[in-house]
């Protein structure tokens, strides 16, 4: 299948409508040519009939109608036509001409001529009839003068006028097509230059094209290309950050794991070997947690447009995440609660990332809440948003650090050895990819931290039960 050509399509959109207009013009030209030839023929017939009518006279009590040569010479042309005339007295007596000329469909009224089409000896003719008043004694009334002509000259005139117009129209279309092709070639030159600039550009060069030097019609295309380059740059930057973060964060656990394994190999005491193996197991768990955190962070950084989203019951997702952390709460002697209405809290989002959002927030709260404390998650609607609130009875976060804790790998000096410093960074990326907001505040009553996450609701709220 041959590739489509924008130039050919544009040329077709220009020439085809023009050709349709030309066809209409040719048809109207033919009608105008027929009308012009008919008008010339009728004027000639009327002039001839009037010349003949002016010569009608009475002589010795009888009407005579001598036919002057000028009445017939005015029909002279390259295509000689047969001229038929017919003159009758007021009583219908033939005075001059052919007796078998067809009479007009209705007699002339006053001095107005009557034009009509007829057939004379198997030939179509165009004819005119006029009434000529007869003044004098004897035969008062009006004589009838009819003059007809065959249609050779008429048809030749129509053909000549129409063919000339047709030639002019065809030449106009051809000239318009050539000029349009030339104009399209010049007009599409900026598109071809843009194509060459894209093809010849170094694949590693992703800087945007200048939009102030292109035509207004090409500006949306250039802006779309620049947006695509920007998305590619963000994707590359995300991948580079992920690789750098993974390399940086995995280096220390791997070195520690290697040290612990070497210690275990050198120890001869079974109890010391068990301690080394337990340390190795703890390091592996820490590395697995760190790897999962890095993967979730990379997925969340892809942005809203790259995620496969669907309708999610955020209430069920939150309850499932809390059930997975119940054992951790029991081990730490922390009261873990969940408050939400019976209605479904529908969101349009990525179910796995939304579950990880809840897990990270509650996990952080459990890690920093002392034994005997409480962590409560709640869901509610506020306007067009679903609001998730996590509050704990831990030490909270000072106001000066509330923005920094969302940075990757940032951990407060009093945070202890637990955690990777990625939890809240992942939370912010997930919330951003779902077009929401996250805020930190103080629990009431203090001490404690309150985290509020607002996400756009999907669909109207459920109707209250009757």
C-alpha positions as CSV (number, residue, x, y, z in Angstrom):
1,X,0.0,0.0,0.0
2,X,1.4,3.3,-1.1
3,X,2.1,5.8,1.7
4,X,-0.4,8.7,2.0
5,X,0.9,12.1,0.8
6,X,-0.2,15.2,2.6
7,X,0.7,17.3,-0.5
8,X,-1.5,15.2,-2.8
9,X,-4.4,15.3,-0.3
10,X,-4.2,19.1,0.1
11,X,-3.9,19.5,-3.7
12,X,-7.0,17.2,-4.1
13,X,-8.9,19.2,-1.5
14,X,-8.1,22.4,-3.6
15,X,-8.6,21.1,-7.1
16,X,-11.6,18.8,-6.7
17,X,-13.9,21.5,-5.3
18,X,-12.5,23.9,-7.9
19,X,-13.4,21.3,-10.6
20,X,-16.9,20.9,-9.2
21,X,-17.3,24.7,-9.3
22,X,-16.0,24.7,-12.9
23,X,-18.5,22.0,-13.9
24,X,-21.3,24.2,-12.4
25,X,-19.9,27.2,-14.3
26,X,-19.8,25.2,-17.6
27,X,-23.4,24.2,-17.1
28,X,-24.5,27.8,-16.3
29,X,-22.3,29.0,-19.3
30,X,-24.2,26.6,-21.6
31,X,-27.5,28.0,-20.3
32,X,-26.3,31.5,-20.8
33,X,-25.0,30.7,-24.3
34,X,-28.3,29.2,-25.2
35,X,-30.1,32.3,-23.8
36,X,-27.8,34.6,-25.7
37,X,-28.1,32.8,-29.0
38,X,-31.9,32.6,-28.5
39,X,-32.0,36.4,-27.8
40,X,-30.0,37.1,-31.0
41,X,-32.2,34.8,-33.0
42,X,-35.4,36.4,-31.6
43,X,-34.2,39.9,-32.2
44,X,-33.3,39.1,-35.8
45,X,-36.7,37.4,-36.4
46,X,-38.5,40.4,-35.0
47,X,-36.5,42.8,-37.0
48,X,-37.2,40.8,-40.2
49,X,-40.9,40.6,-39.4
50,X,-41.2,44.3,-38.8
51,X,-39.5,45.1,-42.1
52,X,-42.0,42.9,-43.9
53,X,-44.9,44.3,-41.9
54,X,-43.9,47.9,-42.9
55,X,-44.2,47.0,-46.6
56,X,-47.8,45.8,-46.4
57,X,-50.0,48.1,-48.4
58,X,-53.3,48.3,-50.2
59,X,-53.3,48.5,-54.0
60,X,-56.5,48.7,-56.0
61,X,-58.4,47.5,-53.0
62,X,-56.2,44.5,-52.5
63,X,-53.5,43.9,-49.8
64,X,-50.0,43.4,-51.0
65,X,-46.8,42.4,-49.1
66,X,-43.7,42.7,-51.2
67,X,-40.7,41.1,-49.4
68,X,-37.7,43.4,-49.3
69,X,-34.3,41.7,-49.7
70,X,-33.1,43.3,-46.5
71,X,-35.7,41.2,-44.6
72,X,-33.9,38.1,-45.6
73,X,-30.3,39.3,-45.8
74,X,-30.1,39.9,-42.1
75,X,-30.1,36.1,-41.6
76,X,-26.9,35.6,-43.6
77,X,-24.3,33.5,-41.7
78,X,-21.6,30.8,-42.1
79,X,-24.3,28.2,-41.5
80,X,-27.1,29.2,-43.9
81,X,-30.5,28.7,-42.4
82,X,-33.8,28.3,-44.2
83,X,-36.0,31.4,-43.6
84,X,-39.8,30.9,-43.8
85,X,-42.3,33.8,-43.8
86,X,-46.0,33.9,-43.8
87,X,-48.3,37.0,-44.3
88,X,-52.1,36.7,-44.0
89,X,-54.8,39.3,-44.3
90,X,-57.2,40.1,-41.4
91,X,-59.7,37.6,-42.8
92,X,-56.9,34.8,-42.9
93,X,-56.2,35.0,-46.7
94,X,-52.6,34.3,-47.5
95,X,-50.9,37.4,-49.0
96,X,-47.3,36.2,-49.2
97,X,-45.1,33.3,-48.1
98,X,-45.5,29.7,-47.4
99,X,-49.0,28.4,-46.8
100,X,-47.9,25.5,-44.5
101,X,-46.1,27.6,-41.8
102,X,-47.5,26.7,-38.4
103,X,-49.6,29.4,-36.8
104,X,-48.6,30.8,-33.4
105,X,-50.2,29.2,-30.3
106,X,-52.2,32.4,-29.7
107,X,-52.6,35.5,-31.8
108,X,-50.5,38.6,-31.0
109,X,-52.2,41.1,-28.8
110,X,-51.6,44.7,-29.9
111,X,-48.1,45.3,-31.0
112,X,-46.5,42.7,-28.7
113,X,-44.7,39.9,-30.7
114,X,-45.4,36.2,-30.0
115,X,-42.3,33.9,-30.1
116,X,-42.9,30.2,-30.6
117,X,-41.1,27.0,-31.6
118,X,-42.5,25.0,-34.5
119,X,-41.7,22.3,-37.1
120,X,-41.5,23.1,-40.8
121,X,-41.2,20.2,-43.2
122,X,-39.6,18.0,-40.5
123,X,-37.1,20.7,-39.4
124,X,-37.4,22.5,-36.1
125,X,-37.7,26.3,-36.4
126,X,-37.9,29.3,-34.2
127,X,-40.5,31.8,-35.3
128,X,-42.1,35.1,-34.3
129,X,-45.6,36.5,-35.2
130,X,-46.7,40.1,-35.1
131,X,-49.9,41.9,-35.9
132,X,-49.7,44.8,-38.4
133,X,-52.8,47.2,-38.3
134,X,-54.4,47.8,-41.7
135,X,-55.6,51.4,-42.0
136,X,-58.0,52.2,-44.8
137,X,-61.4,51.2,-46.2
138,X,-62.2,47.8,-47.3
139,X,-60.6,45.4,-44.9
140,X,-60.2,46.9,-41.4
141,X,-58.2,44.8,-38.9
142,X,-54.6,43.5,-38.6
143,X,-52.5,41.5,-40.9
144,X,-50.5,38.6,-39.4
145,X,-46.8,38.4,-40.2
146,X,-44.9,35.3,-39.1
147,X,-41.2,34.8,-39.8
148,X,-39.3,31.6,-38.9
149,X,-35.7,30.3,-39.2
150,X,-34.1,26.9,-38.9
151,X,-31.7,26.4,-36.0
152,X,-28.3,25.8,-37.6
153,X,-26.8,29.2,-36.9
154,X,-28.4,29.2,-33.5
155,X,-26.9,25.9,-32.5
156,X,-23.5,26.9,-33.9
157,X,-23.5,30.1,-31.9
158,X,-24.4,28.1,-28.7
159,X,-21.6,25.6,-29.4
160,X,-19.1,28.4,-30.1
161,X,-19.9,30.3,-27.0
162,X,-20.0,27.2,-24.8
163,X,-16.7,25.7,-26.1
164,X,-14.9,29.0,-25.6
165,X,-16.1,29.2,-22.0
166,X,-15.2,25.5,-21.5
167,X,-11.7,26.1,-22.8
168,X,-11.3,29.1,-20.5
169,X,-12.6,27.1,-17.5
170,X,-10.3,24.1,-18.2
171,X,-7.3,26.4,-18.6
172,X,-8.3,28.1,-15.3
173,X,-8.4,24.7,-13.5
174,X,-5.0,23.7,-14.9
175,X,-3.4,27.0,-14.0
176,X,-5.0,26.8,-10.5
177,X,-3.7,23.3,-10.1
178,X,-0.2,24.2,-11.1
179,X,-0.2,27.3,-8.9
180,X,-1.6,25.3,-6.0
181,X,1.1,22.6,-6.4
182,X,3.7,25.3,-6.4
183,X,2.1,27.0,-3.4
184,X,1.9,23.7,-1.5
185,X,5.5,23.0,-2.1
186,X,6.5,26.4,-0.8
187,X,3.9,26.2,2.0
188,X,5.0,22.7,3.2
189,X,8.7,23.6,3.2
190,X,8.6,24.6,6.9
191,X,7.1,21.2,7.7
192,X,9.9,19.4,5.8
193,X,12.5,21.6,7.5
194,X,11.0,20.6,10.9
195,X,11.1,17.0,9.9
196,X,14.8,17.2,8.9
197,X,15.6,19.0,12.2
198,X,14.0,16.1,14.1
199,X,15.6,13.4,12.0
200,X,19.1,15.0,12.1
201,X,19.0,15.8,15.8
202,X,21.3,13.9,18.1
203,X,19.2,11.3,20.1
204,X,20.7,12.5,23.3
205,X,19.8,16.1,22.7
206,X,16.3,16.8,24.1
207,X,16.3,20.5,24.3
208,X,13.0,22.1,23.0
209,X,12.6,23.6,19.6
210,X,12.1,27.4,19.4
211,X,8.4,28.2,18.9
212,X,8.7,31.9,18.0
213,X,10.2,31.2,14.6
214,X,7.6,28.8,13.2
215,X,4.2,29.5,11.6
216,X,1.1,29.6,13.8
217,X,-0.2,26.4,12.2
218,X,3.0,24.5,13.1
219,X,3.3,25.9,16.6
220,X,0.9,23.3,18.2
221,X,3.0,20.5,16.6
222,X,6.3,22.0,17.8
223,X,4.8,22.5,21.3
224,X,3.7,18.9,21.3
225,X,7.2,17.8,20.4
226,X,8.6,19.9,23.1
227,X,6.2,18.4,25.6
228,X,7.2,14.9,24.4
229,X,10.9,15.8,24.9
230,X,10.1,17.1,28.4
231,X,8.4,13.9,29.3
232,X,11.3,11.8,28.0
233,X,13.7,14.0,30.0
234,X,11.6,13.5,33.1
235,X,11.5,9.7,32.5
236,X,15.3,9.6,32.0
237,X,15.9,11.7,35.1
238,X,13.6,9.4,37.1
239,X,15.5,6.3,35.9
240,X,18.8,8.0,36.7
241,X,17.6,8.9,40.2
242,X,16.3,5.4,40.8
243,X,19.7,3.9,39.7
244,X,21.6,6.4,41.8
245,X,19.4,5.9,44.9
246,X,19.5,2.2,44.6
247,X,23.3,2.1,44.2
248,X,23.7,4.5,47.1
249,X,21.3,2.8,49.5
250,X,22.2,-0.8,48.7
251,X,25.9,-0.3,49.0
252,X,25.9,0.0,52.8
253,X,23.5,-3.0,53.5
254,X,25.5,-5.2,51.1
255,X,28.8,-4.3,52.8
256,X,27.2,-5.0,56.2
257,X,25.8,-8.3,54.9
258,X,29.2,-9.3,53.6
259,X,30.8,-8.5,57.0
260,X,28.2,-10.4,58.9
261,X,28.7,-13.4,56.6
262,X,32.4,-13.4,57.0
263,X,32.1,-13.1,60.8
264,X,29.8,-16.2,60.8
265,X,32.2,-18.1,58.7
266,X,35.1,-17.4,61.0
267,X,33.3,-18.2,64.2
268,X,33.6,-21.8,65.5
269,X,31.1,-21.4,68.4
270,X,27.6,-22.5,67.1
271,X,26.0,-19.8,69.3
272,X,28.1,-17.1,67.6
273,X,27.3,-18.5,64.2
274,X,23.6,-18.3,65.0
275,X,23.9,-14.7,66.1
276,X,25.7,-14.0,62.8
277,X,23.0,-15.7,60.8
278,X,20.3,-13.8,62.7
279,X,22.1,-10.6,61.8
280,X,22.3,-11.7,58.1
281,X,18.6,-12.5,58.2
282,X,17.8,-9.0,59.6
283,X,20.0,-7.4,57.0
284,X,18.2,-9.3,54.2
285,X,14.8,-8.2,55.5
286,X,16.1,-4.6,55.6
287,X,17.4,-4.8,52.0
288,X,14.1,-6.4,50.8
289,X,12.2,-3.6,52.4
290,X,14.5,-1.0,50.9
291,X,14.2,-2.6,47.5
292,X,10.4,-2.6,47.7
293,X,10.5,1.1,48.7
294,X,12.7,2.0,45.8
295,X,10.5,0.2,43.4
296,X,7.3,1.8,44.7
297,X,9.1,5.2,44.5
298,X,10.1,4.6,40.9
299,X,6.5,3.6,40.0
300,X,5.0,6.6,41.7
301,X,7.4,9.0,39.9
302,X,6.1,7.9,36.5
303,X,3.3,10.4,36.9
304,X,-0.5,10.3,36.5
305,X,-0.5,9.9,32.7
306,X,1.7,6.7,32.9
307,X,-0.4,4.8,35.5
308,X,-3.0,2.3,34.6
309,X,-5.9,3.6,36.7
310,X,-9.3,2.1,37.5
311,X,-12.1,2.7,39.9
312,X,-10.9,1.8,43.4
313,X,-12.9,1.4,46.6
314,X,-10.5,3.3,48.9
315,X,-12.3,2.2,52.0
316,X,-11.7,-1.4,51.3
317,X,-8.1,-0.7,50.3
318,X,-7.4,1.1,53.5
319,X,-9.0,-1.6,55.6
320,X,-6.9,-4.3,53.8
321,X,-3.7,-2.3,54.5
322,X,-4.6,-1.9,58.2
323,X,-5.3,-5.6,58.5
324,X,-1.8,-6.3,57.1
325,X,-0.3,-4.1,59.9
326,X,-2.4,-5.4,62.7
327,X,0.3,-7.9,63.9
328,X,2.9,-5.1,64.0
329,X,0.6,-3.0,66.1
330,X,0.0,-5.9,68.5
331,X,3.7,-6.6,68.8
332,X,4.4,-3.0,69.7
333,X,1.3,-2.8,72.1
334,X,-0.3,0.0,70.0
335,X,-4.0,0.5,69.6
336,X,-4.7,0.5,65.8
337,X,-8.1,1.8,64.9
338,X,-10.1,2.6,61.7
339,X,-13.1,4.9,61.4
340,X,-15.2,5.3,58.3
341,X,-18.8,5.5,57.2
342,X,-20.5,2.4,55.6
343,X,-20.5,4.1,52.1
344,X,-17.9,3.2,49.5
345,X,-15.2,5.8,49.0
346,X,-14.5,5.6,45.2
347,X,-11.3,6.9,43.7
348,X,-9.9,6.8,40.2
349,X,-6.4,5.5,40.7
350,X,-3.9,2.7,40.9
351,X,-5.0,0.2,43.6
352,X,-1.5,-1.0,44.5
353,X,0.0,2.4,44.9
354,X,-3.0,3.6,47.0
355,X,-2.6,0.6,49.3
356,X,1.2,1.4,49.6
357,X,0.2,5.0,50.5
358,X,-1.8,3.8,53.5
359,X,0.8,1.2,54.5
360,X,3.6,3.9,54.5
361,X,1.7,6.3,56.6
362,X,0.5,3.8,59.1
363,X,3.9,2.0,59.2
364,X,5.6,5.4,60.0
365,X,3.0,6.1,62.7
366,X,3.5,2.6,64.3
367,X,7.3,2.9,64.2
368,X,7.4,6.3,66.0
369,X,4.5,5.8,68.5
370,X,5.6,4.5,71.9
371,X,4.2,1.3,73.5
372,X,0.7,1.8,74.9
373,X,0.0,4.6,72.4
374,X,-2.7,4.8,69.6
375,X,-2.8,5.1,65.8
376,X,-6.2,5.9,64.2
377,X,-7.0,6.0,60.5
378,X,-10.3,7.6,59.3
379,X,-12.0,8.3,56.0
380,X,-14.6,10.9,55.2
381,X,-15.9,13.0,52.3
382,X,-15.3,16.7,52.1
383,X,-16.9,18.3,49.0
384,X,-15.5,16.5,46.0
385,X,-12.6,14.9,47.9
386,X,-12.0,11.7,49.9
387,X,-10.0,12.6,53.0
388,X,-7.7,10.1,54.7
389,X,-6.5,11.1,58.2
390,X,-3.8,9.2,60.1
391,X,-3.2,10.4,63.7
392,X,-0.9,9.0,66.3
393,X,0.2,9.7,69.9
394,X,3.9,9.8,69.0
395,X,6.3,12.7,69.4
396,X,5.1,14.4,66.2
397,X,7.3,16.4,63.8
398,X,8.5,19.9,64.5
399,X,7.1,22.6,62.1
400,X,10.6,23.3,60.7
401,X,11.1,19.7,59.6
402,X,7.6,19.1,58.1
403,X,8.7,19.9,54.6
404,X,12.1,18.2,54.7
405,X,10.7,14.8,55.8
406,X,9.2,14.4,52.3
407,X,12.7,14.5,50.8
408,X,14.3,11.2,49.8
409,X,16.4,9.5,52.5
410,X,16.0,12.4,54.9
411,X,15.7,11.1,58.5
412,X,15.6,13.3,61.6
413,X,18.4,12.9,64.1
414,X,16.1,11.4,66.7
415,X,14.5,8.9,64.3
416,X,16.5,5.9,65.5
417,X,17.8,3.1,63.3
418,X,14.4,2.0,61.8
419,X,13.2,3.1,58.4
420,X,14.7,4.0,55.1
421,X,13.8,7.6,54.8
422,X,11.7,6.9,51.7
423,X,8.2,6.4,53.3
424,X,6.9,10.0,53.1
425,X,8.7,10.6,49.8
426,X,6.7,7.7,48.4
427,X,3.5,9.1,49.9
428,X,4.0,12.5,48.3
429,X,4.8,11.0,44.9
430,X,1.7,8.7,45.0
431,X,-0.5,11.6,46.1
432,X,0.9,13.8,43.4
433,X,0.3,11.1,40.7
434,X,-3.4,11.0,41.9
435,X,-3.7,14.8,41.8
436,X,-4.2,15.1,45.5
437,X,-2.7,16.9,48.5
438,X,-0.9,15.8,51.7
439,X,-0.4,17.9,54.8
440,X,1.2,17.4,58.2
441,X,-0.2,18.9,61.4
442,X,-0.4,18.5,65.2
443,X,-2.8,16.0,66.8
444,X,-5.5,17.3,69.0
445,X,-4.9,16.9,71.9
446,X,-1.1,16.8,71.7
447,X,1.3,15.1,71.5
448,X,1.2,13.4,68.2
449,X,1.2,13.9,64.5
450,X,-1.8,14.2,62.2
451,X,-1.4,13.5,58.4
452,X,-4.3,14.5,56.1
453,X,-4.4,13.2,52.5
454,X,-7.0,14.6,50.1
455,X,-7.8,12.7,46.9
456,X,-10.4,13.6,44.2
457,X,-13.5,11.4,44.6
458,X,-14.7,9.4,41.6
459,X,-18.5,9.6,41.0
460,X,-21.2,11.0,43.3
461,X,-21.5,10.0,46.9
462,X,-23.6,7.0,47.7
463,X,-27.2,7.7,48.6
464,X,-28.0,7.3,52.4
465,X,-29.8,4.2,53.4
466,X,-33.5,4.5,53.9
